[in-house]
Structure formats: structure tokens, C-alpha cells
Amino acid sequence: MKKRYLSIFLVMIIILNPVVSFGELDITSKAVLLMDYGTGKTIFAINEHEKMPPASVTKIMTLLLAMEAIDSGKLNLDNKIPISDYAAGMGGTQVYLEPGETQRVEDLIKAVAIRSANDAAVALGEAISGTNEGFIKLMNERAKSLGMNDTNFTNASGLPADDHYTTAYDIALMSRELLKHTGIQKYLTTYMDDLLVGKEKDDTQVMVNTNRLVRDYDGTTGIKTGSTKAAGYCISASAKRGDLQLIAVILGGQTSAIRFNEAKKLLDYGFANYDSVTIGKKDDVIITVPIEKSNLTSIDLVLERDAIALLPKGNNGKIDKQINHNESIRSPIMKGDILGELIISVDNQEIDRINLISKNEVKSAGFLLQFKRTVQSFLTGK
């Protein structure tokens, strides 16, 4: 009977104090995830697929779409964006934009990345899609394309709204995608900057980064904080040391301090226990293979993306690379066509497969070129 009461008592302690231990890693936040940026592999997670309100962590998607619009040429950093009544009327954290004033795209990005300004986020969305509704649609389409299957956005800012949710795993996916745009990092890691607002630009807004890790965590590369009563204290935090870059997501932290401390715990755990080994970089030539009936005699096959292995620290396992490609490659071939794959194994266990693609476009050889090669082959015996 005493054992029964003791068991009930221990269960009650666990329920009332939801602390999850992983060695020395004690976590109290509702959902967390640690992801390796290089491979996208999950290192540690708790409730990573639970749908929760993300607060201003939402703005990672807003920034991602802004960077993609810049890369595509739809926007440039110096474009001047008119501020609508709707954007200026956003509540919560803001830089107090005035209806009818204009702001440069770059300054709006700064306001979102540093101050987490809701008015700037909506203004960016309207600049990209024309309307707030159109931008929300674009946000959800991009989320689906990234495999964020447990996410639904209803606004660009993260202000509380019904049916606005995501997960720790999905946040890590969009964080990883944003970090691929190296130009965003200077904004994400800026601790303080000023912004002139108003039609006369006579009001100086001092913007201080909401991400405390920018100042007090070695190797920080971003990304974004958020907090509301419903969401609790949230963060997607990234850091890089050597070749290893990690993304730590915290949702539902009880306090701001807990949010930052538990993000540090996750990052510390990753850096203490793992190494990142670069096997090859995107566009590296892996093999050159002969090609028939074309204007070229051979073609280079290159990596479609970086080849990276995440290994436990101190692991001296044998890394093997196997190249598979079509035995008979014929033209015409477009640049980027998939013509093979690189299979990576560690200690005889497969860890990754990466497409090998054509480095160049290859055209079919004309009759005269084929005839000339036939003659040369006959004369040289090659």
C-alpha cells in the first residue's frame, strides 16, 4: 500500500513539474527542437509536432518571403514602400509608421528583424503581394512547399488570432530556409539601430534587438523571438561554431529568461556532442562521364546541394561515397538535369543521398561533327 501511495505521489510530481531530462538537459518549455542546419536532422525534440501559437516567430516567414522577393528581382533594398492605413494601424510592438509615409525595403526588414515591428511586417507583406490577404496566401503556400504540414498563418506579424499556429519542427524548417539567404544575417545579428519614421522623417525610433542571445551567446547567427499571453515566450535561435551550425526552437516558455536559457542549453548540448563534416559543396564536380552524340565528348556531374555528415563528437567512423549514374548518357541535356546520385555511408550505414546534376547544357551533335569523330576514331583507333 505504501508503494502504491509513493507511485501516485511521484506521478503527481511529474504532472505538476513537467521537466524532461536528457542527461544534463532539463527543459520546462512546452515544445522544443534542436536541428542541425547543415543536414536538417533533428538532434533533440520534445512535442515538436504539437500545434501552438508562435507569436512573432511568425515573422521568420515574412522575412523569408522578403528575401526571396529581393533575390528574384521583384523588390530591391532601396525600393520605397508606401505605408497603408492598415499597416500603420497594427497594434503590439511597432515602429509607429504613419499612413502615407514611405520606407525603404531595407529599413522595413531591419524593423522586423531587430524591433519585431508588426507595422513593418505588414507593410513588407503588402509590398510583396499587393494586399495583406494575398501575402497571407503566399505565406501558407510557401509553408506547404517547405513541408510545414502542421502550420497555418492568418497574419504576417504573429499577433494573436484564431487558427494561427505552427510547430517547433515547422519553425526549424523555415528558419533553416531563411538562413540560406546570407544577406539576412547582418540584420538578424544587429543589436541596435535607429530608424527615422513619419512623413517628415522627424521621429527617431531606437531599435534594440529582441533576441538577447545576439549579445551574450558565442556564434549567434539569429533568428527571432516572440511572446504573447497565449504563446508564452518563444524563440528560434541559431548559432555557428566552426563548421557546425544549429537551430534551437523554444515554444511556450514560462518566462523570457527561461526561453533564452533553454535555447542556450539546446545549443550547448549540440556543440558539445556533435561535429559537422563537409564532404562536398554544392556544384562540386564529382565525376566526369562520356556522353554520346553530342557537341561535347564528356559532361561534369556536380552536387545538387552540399554534402554534409553530422557525426557524434569524437566519432572516427569510416565515411564511404558511392557514385551511381546512367551508363549511357545521351544528349540533349539541360543544365541541372539529374543524371545520377552520390550515396554517403558512415560505418556501412547510409546517411544521405544527393542528386548529381549536369553542370552544363549539352546539345546534340550535328551530322558533320559525328562524321568527323567517326573518321578520327578510325584513324587513331580510339
C-alpha positions as CSV (number, residue, x, y, z in Angstrom):
1,M,0.0,0.0,0.0
2,K,2.9,2.4,0.8
3,K,4.5,1.6,-2.5
4,R,1.2,2.4,-4.2
5,Y,0.9,5.8,-2.5
6,L,4.6,6.5,-3.3
7,S,3.9,5.8,-7.0
8,I,0.9,8.1,-7.1
9,F,2.9,10.8,-5.3
10,L,5.8,10.6,-7.9
11,V,3.3,10.7,-10.8
12,M,1.7,13.8,-9.4
13,I,5.2,15.5,-9.1
14,I,5.8,14.7,-12.8
15,I,2.5,16.1,-13.8
16,L,2.9,19.3,-11.8
17,N,6.5,19.8,-12.8
18,P,6.9,18.8,-16.4
19,V,10.7,18.7,-16.5
20,V,12.2,16.5,-19.2
21,S,15.8,15.4,-18.6
22,F,18.2,14.3,-21.2
23,G,21.5,13.9,-19.4
24,E,22.1,17.3,-18.0
25,L,19.5,18.9,-20.4
26,D,16.5,19.9,-18.3
27,I,13.6,21.5,-20.3
28,T,10.4,23.1,-19.0
29,S,9.1,24.8,-22.2
30,K,6.1,23.1,-23.8
31,A,7.8,22.3,-27.1
32,V,11.4,22.4,-28.2
33,L,13.6,21.2,-31.0
34,L,17.3,21.2,-31.9
35,M,18.2,20.9,-35.6
36,D,21.4,20.6,-37.5
37,Y,21.4,23.4,-40.1
38,G,23.7,21.5,-42.5
39,T,21.7,18.3,-42.8
40,G,18.3,19.3,-41.4
41,K,18.5,16.4,-39.0
42,T,16.7,16.6,-35.6
43,I,19.1,16.1,-32.7
44,F,16.7,16.6,-29.8
45,A,13.0,17.3,-29.6
46,I,10.0,17.5,-27.2
47,N,6.5,17.8,-28.6
48,E,8.0,19.1,-31.8
49,H,4.8,18.5,-33.9
50,E,2.3,20.0,-31.4
51,K,0.4,22.9,-32.9
52,M,0.9,26.1,-30.9
53,P,0.7,29.9,-31.4
54,P,4.1,31.2,-32.4
55,A,3.7,34.9,-31.7
56,S,6.3,37.0,-33.6
57,V,8.3,34.0,-34.6
58,T,5.8,34.1,-37.4
59,K,7.9,36.9,-38.9
60,I,10.6,34.4,-40.0
61,M,8.2,33.6,-42.9
62,T,7.7,37.3,-43.5
63,L,11.4,37.8,-43.7
64,L,11.9,34.7,-45.9
65,L,9.4,35.9,-48.5
66,A,11.0,39.3,-48.4
67,M,14.5,37.9,-49.1
68,E,13.1,35.7,-51.9
69,A,11.4,38.7,-53.5
70,I,14.7,40.5,-53.4
71,D,16.6,37.6,-54.9
72,S,14.1,37.2,-57.7
73,G,14.3,40.9,-58.5
74,K,10.7,41.7,-57.5
75,L,12.0,44.0,-54.8
76,N,15.3,45.7,-54.1
77,L,16.6,47.1,-50.8
78,D,16.2,50.7,-52.0
79,N,12.6,50.4,-53.1
80,K,10.4,53.0,-51.3
81,I,7.3,51.4,-50.0
82,P,4.1,53.5,-49.2
83,I,2.7,52.7,-45.8
84,S,-1.0,51.9,-45.8
85,D,-3.6,52.8,-43.2
86,Y,-3.9,49.1,-42.4
87,A,-0.2,48.6,-41.9
88,A,0.2,51.7,-39.7
89,G,-2.7,50.6,-37.6
90,M,-1.1,47.4,-36.3
91,G,-1.0,47.1,-32.5
92,G,1.6,45.5,-30.3
93,T,5.3,46.1,-31.0
94,Q,5.8,48.6,-33.8
95,V,8.0,51.5,-35.0
96,Y,5.0,53.8,-35.3
97,L,4.9,54.2,-39.1
98,E,2.5,56.9,-40.4
99,P,-0.1,56.3,-43.1
100,G,1.1,57.7,-46.3
101,E,4.8,57.9,-45.4
102,T,7.4,55.8,-47.4
103,Q,10.1,53.5,-46.1
104,R,12.9,51.7,-47.9
105,V,12.6,47.9,-48.1
106,E,15.8,47.5,-46.2
107,D,14.6,49.7,-43.4
108,L,11.4,47.7,-43.1
109,I,13.5,44.5,-43.0
110,K,15.6,46.0,-40.2
111,A,12.4,47.0,-38.2
112,V,11.1,43.4,-38.5
113,A,14.4,41.7,-37.7
114,I,15.5,43.9,-34.9
115,R,12.4,45.5,-33.3
116,S,10.0,42.8,-34.4
117,A,7.7,45.6,-35.6
118,N,4.2,44.5,-36.6
119,D,3.5,47.5,-38.8
120,A,6.7,47.0,-40.7
121,A,5.9,43.3,-41.2
122,V,2.5,44.1,-42.7
123,A,4.0,46.8,-44.9
124,L,6.5,44.3,-46.3
125,G,3.8,41.8,-47.0
126,E,1.7,44.4,-48.9
127,A,4.8,45.4,-50.9
128,I,5.4,41.7,-51.9
129,S,1.9,40.6,-52.7
130,G,-0.1,43.8,-53.2
131,T,-2.5,43.1,-50.4
132,N,-2.4,41.7,-46.9
133,E,-4.7,38.9,-47.9
134,G,-2.5,38.0,-50.9
135,F,0.5,37.9,-48.7
136,I,-1.1,35.5,-46.1
137,K,-2.0,33.2,-49.0
138,L,1.7,33.3,-50.1
139,M,2.8,32.6,-46.6
140,N,0.8,29.4,-46.4
141,E,1.8,28.3,-49.9
142,R,5.4,28.7,-49.1
143,A,4.9,26.8,-45.8
144,K,3.5,23.9,-47.6
145,S,6.3,23.9,-50.1
146,L,8.8,23.6,-47.2
147,G,6.9,20.6,-45.7
148,M,5.5,22.7,-42.9
149,N,2.4,20.4,-42.7
150,D,1.3,21.5,-39.3
151,T,1.2,25.3,-39.9
152,N,-1.4,27.8,-40.8
153,F,-0.8,31.5,-40.9
154,T,-3.6,34.2,-40.7
155,N,-1.3,37.2,-40.5
156,A,2.2,38.4,-41.2
157,S,3.0,39.6,-37.6
158,G,2.1,36.8,-35.2
159,L,-0.5,38.8,-33.3
160,P,-3.0,36.5,-31.6
161,A,-5.6,35.2,-34.0
162,D,-7.8,32.1,-34.3
163,D,-6.4,29.4,-36.4
164,H,-2.9,30.9,-36.4
165,Y,-0.5,28.1,-35.4
166,T,2.7,26.2,-36.2
167,T,5.1,23.7,-34.5
168,A,8.6,23.7,-33.3
169,Y,9.6,21.4,-36.2
170,D,8.0,23.6,-38.8
171,I,9.6,26.7,-37.3
172,A,13.0,25.0,-37.6
173,L,12.3,24.3,-41.3
174,M,11.5,27.9,-42.2
175,S,14.4,29.1,-40.0
176,R,16.8,26.9,-41.9
177,E,15.4,28.2,-45.2
178,L,15.8,31.8,-44.1
179,L,19.4,31.3,-43.0
180,K,20.3,30.1,-46.6
181,H,19.9,33.8,-47.5
182,T,23.2,35.0,-46.1
183,G,22.2,38.7,-46.6
184,I,19.7,38.5,-43.8
185,Q,22.2,37.7,-41.1
186,K,23.5,41.2,-40.7
187,Y,20.0,42.3,-39.8
188,L,19.3,39.4,-37.5
189,T,22.5,40.0,-35.5
190,T,22.4,43.8,-35.3
191,Y,21.9,44.6,-31.6
192,M,20.8,48.3,-32.0
193,D,20.0,50.7,-34.9
194,D,17.9,53.8,-35.5
195,L,15.0,54.3,-37.9
196,L,13.6,57.7,-39.0
197,V,9.8,57.4,-39.3
198,G,6.9,59.8,-40.2
199,K,6.1,61.7,-43.4
200,E,8.7,64.3,-42.4
201,K,11.1,61.7,-41.0
202,D,11.3,63.7,-37.8
203,D,10.8,60.9,-35.3
204,T,13.8,58.6,-34.5
205,Q,12.9,55.1,-33.4
206,V,15.7,53.4,-31.4
207,M,15.5,49.7,-32.3
208,V,17.0,47.2,-29.9
209,N,17.2,43.5,-30.9
210,T,14.6,41.4,-29.0
211,N,17.0,38.4,-29.3
212,R,19.2,38.7,-26.2
213,L,21.5,35.9,-27.5
214,V,22.8,38.4,-30.1
215,R,24.9,39.9,-27.3
216,D,25.6,37.0,-24.9
217,Y,25.9,33.8,-26.9
218,D,29.1,33.0,-28.8
219,G,28.5,32.4,-32.5
220,T,24.9,33.6,-32.6
221,T,23.5,34.0,-36.2
222,G,19.9,34.9,-35.3
223,I,16.9,34.4,-35.5
224,K,13.6,35.6,-34.0
225,T,11.8,35.9,-30.7
226,G,8.1,36.2,-29.9
227,S,5.8,36.3,-26.9
228,T,2.1,36.7,-26.2
229,K,-0.1,35.5,-23.4
230,A,-1.4,32.6,-25.5
231,A,2.0,31.6,-26.9
232,G,4.2,32.2,-23.9
233,Y,7.8,33.0,-24.6
234,C,9.2,31.7,-27.8
235,I,12.4,31.8,-29.9
236,S,14.1,30.3,-32.9
237,A,17.8,30.7,-32.1
238,S,20.7,29.9,-34.4
239,A,24.5,29.8,-33.8
240,K,27.5,28.6,-35.6
241,R,30.9,27.4,-34.3
242,G,33.4,26.0,-36.8
243,D,31.5,24.1,-39.4
244,L,28.6,23.2,-37.2
245,Q,25.5,25.4,-37.3
246,L,22.5,24.7,-35.1
247,I,18.9,25.9,-34.8
248,A,17.1,25.7,-31.4
249,V,13.4,26.3,-31.2
250,I,11.6,27.1,-27.9
251,L,7.8,27.4,-27.8
252,G,5.7,28.0,-24.7
253,G,8.5,29.1,-22.3
254,Q,7.2,30.3,-18.9
255,T,9.4,33.4,-18.8
256,S,11.7,35.3,-21.1
257,A,14.7,34.2,-19.1
258,I,13.7,30.6,-19.4
259,R,13.2,31.0,-23.2
260,F,16.8,32.2,-23.6
261,N,18.3,29.8,-21.1
262,E,16.7,26.8,-22.6
263,A,17.8,27.8,-26.1
264,K,21.3,28.1,-24.8
265,K,21.0,24.6,-23.2
266,L,20.0,23.1,-26.5
267,L,22.8,24.9,-28.5
268,D,25.4,24.0,-25.8
269,Y,24.3,20.4,-26.0
270,G,24.6,20.3,-29.7
271,F,28.1,21.9,-29.8
272,A,29.3,19.7,-27.0
273,N,28.2,16.4,-28.6
274,Y,28.3,16.8,-32.4
275,D,30.6,17.7,-35.3
276,S,29.7,18.6,-38.9
277,V,31.9,17.1,-41.6
278,T,31.7,18.7,-45.1
279,I,32.1,16.0,-47.7
280,G,31.4,18.2,-50.7
281,K,29.9,21.6,-51.6
282,K,27.1,22.4,-54.0
283,D,28.3,22.5,-57.6
284,D,31.5,20.5,-56.8
285,V,32.4,18.2,-59.7
286,I,32.0,14.6,-58.5
287,I,32.6,12.7,-61.7
288,T,33.2,13.4,-65.4
289,V,31.5,10.9,-67.7
290,P,31.5,10.3,-71.5
291,I,28.5,11.4,-73.5
292,E,27.3,10.1,-76.9
293,K,26.2,12.0,-80.0
294,S,26.7,15.5,-78.5
295,N,28.7,18.7,-79.1
296,L,30.8,17.6,-76.1
297,T,32.7,14.3,-75.5
298,S,32.1,14.3,-71.8
299,I,30.0,16.0,-69.1
300,D,30.6,17.0,-65.5
301,L,28.2,15.8,-62.9
302,V,28.0,18.1,-59.8
303,L,26.4,18.1,-56.4
304,E,22.9,19.5,-56.3
305,R,23.4,20.6,-52.7
306,D,26.1,20.5,-50.0
307,A,27.1,17.0,-48.8
308,I,27.4,17.2,-45.0
309,A,27.6,14.5,-42.4
310,L,26.5,15.1,-38.7
311,L,28.6,12.9,-36.5
312,P,28.9,12.4,-32.7
313,K,31.9,14.2,-31.5
314,G,35.0,12.0,-31.5
315,N,33.5,9.6,-34.0
316,N,36.2,8.2,-36.2
317,G,33.9,6.2,-38.4
318,K,34.7,5.4,-42.0
319,I,32.9,7.6,-44.5
320,D,32.2,5.9,-47.8
321,K,31.0,7.5,-51.0
322,Q,29.2,5.6,-53.8
323,I,28.5,7.2,-57.1
324,N,25.7,6.0,-59.3
325,H,25.0,7.4,-62.8
326,N,23.5,6.3,-66.0
327,E,25.9,4.1,-68.0
328,S,24.8,5.6,-71.3
329,I,24.2,9.4,-71.3
330,R,22.9,10.9,-74.4
331,S,22.2,14.5,-75.5
332,P,20.4,16.8,-75.5
333,I,20.8,17.6,-71.8
334,M,19.7,20.7,-69.9
335,K,21.8,22.3,-67.2
336,G,20.6,20.9,-63.9
337,D,19.2,17.6,-65.3
338,I,19.5,14.8,-62.7
339,L,21.9,12.2,-64.1
340,G,23.0,10.3,-61.0
341,E,23.4,10.3,-57.2
342,L,26.0,10.3,-54.5
343,I,25.3,7.9,-51.7
344,I,27.1,8.6,-48.4
345,S,27.6,6.0,-45.7
346,V,29.2,6.0,-42.3
347,D,30.4,2.7,-40.9
348,N,28.4,0.9,-43.7
349,Q,25.2,2.7,-42.7
350,E,23.6,5.0,-45.3
351,I,23.1,8.6,-44.1
352,D,22.3,10.6,-47.2
353,R,21.6,10.5,-51.0
354,I,22.3,13.6,-53.1
355,N,21.4,14.1,-56.7
356,L,24.2,14.6,-59.3
357,I,23.2,17.1,-61.9
358,S,24.5,18.3,-65.2
359,K,26.9,21.2,-64.9
360,N,26.2,22.5,-68.4
361,E,23.8,22.3,-71.2
362,V,24.7,19.7,-73.8
363,K,23.4,19.9,-77.4
364,S,23.1,17.0,-79.9
365,A,26.0,16.8,-82.3
366,G,25.2,17.6,-86.0
367,F,25.9,15.1,-88.8
368,L,29.3,16.7,-89.8
369,L,30.6,16.6,-86.2
370,Q,29.6,13.0,-85.8
371,F,31.2,12.1,-89.1
372,K,34.4,13.8,-88.2
373,R,34.6,11.9,-84.9
374,T,34.0,8.6,-86.7
375,V,36.8,9.3,-89.1
376,Q,39.2,10.3,-86.3
377,S,38.3,7.2,-84.3
378,F,39.0,5.0,-87.3
379,L,42.4,6.7,-88.0
380,T,43.6,6.7,-84.4
381,G,42.0,3.5,-83.2
382,K,40.4,5.3,-80.3
